[in-house]
Amino acid sequence: MGRVSILAAGLVLAVTACDPPDPPSRRGSVEELEPLTRYVDPFIGTGGHGHVYPGATVPFGMVQLSPDQGQSGWDWIAGYNWEDSIVVGFSHTHLSGTGASDYGDIRLMPTVGDLKTAPGSPENTSSGYASRFEHRSEEARAGFQQFLSENPNSELAGHSQYWLGETYYVTQKYPEALAAFQKAVSQYPQSRKLPDALLKVGYCNYELGNYADARAVLTSVTEKFPESTAARLAGQRLDRMKAEGR
């Protein structure tokens, strides 16, 4: 048995070694790969028996904020299933792709009117705090805009304004993205996203053909925030523009 395991491991290593990784010069920079995020669909795996939740998280993150639909069946192990149209709240912990349900802790549900302590029935959600929804209204951009309108002075407002710009940028709506990033720069100069917002102002100007403006903004990023990732990316774009004769 031990010989079989060693042989299998050797075959895996041999096959892997036959296909060496691309050299750094062929991998592309972060700025070149970033637009690929527009192809990501967070709802993949949320239907059928996928058991995937669509909520926000980061790799190995402590919090996985995502909607819950209050069902106990096999297809609702992650708390959400695409075929459903009812939401009972948004809890802060979820498991994705597992064969058994767990977590769903610290659930919150925004509501109006009289306080109700039970979700109600699927046939009559108005009898409780559950709510029906339509997939066509599931949109990240609306959430950013609503947060900004209701919390303009929050310490996270600058982040929200920046990410609002990103929702336009990754879908190549550069005029809208430029306006959103410029607003992030002018209205939230103390935000930690300021270097990134300035960088994206430069990127948007580049995509719109405003090369002089792009060069000026990107140069300011390298001068004002020389140790930041934004400055490194700005320098790469400036080098690219020089090579292109722009």
Secondary structure as UniProt FT lines:
FT   HELIX           2..17
FT   HELIX           24..27
FT   HELIX           30..33
FT   HELIX           34..39
FT   TURN            42..45
FT   TURN            48..49
FT   TURN            59..60
FT   STRAND          65..68
FT   HELIX           74..76
FT   TURN            77..78
FT   TURN            82..83
FT   STRAND          86..87
FT   STRAND          89..91
FT   TURN            122..123
FT   HELIX           125..127
FT   STRAND          131..132
FT   HELIX           135..137
FT   HELIX           140..150
FT   TURN            152..153
FT   TURN            155..156
FT   HELIX           157..169
FT   TURN            170..172
FT   HELIX           174..187
FT   TURN            189..190
FT   TURN            192..193
FT   HELIX           194..207
FT   TURN            208..209
FT   HELIX           211..224
FT   TURN            226..227
FT   HELIX           229..243
FT   TURN            244..245
//
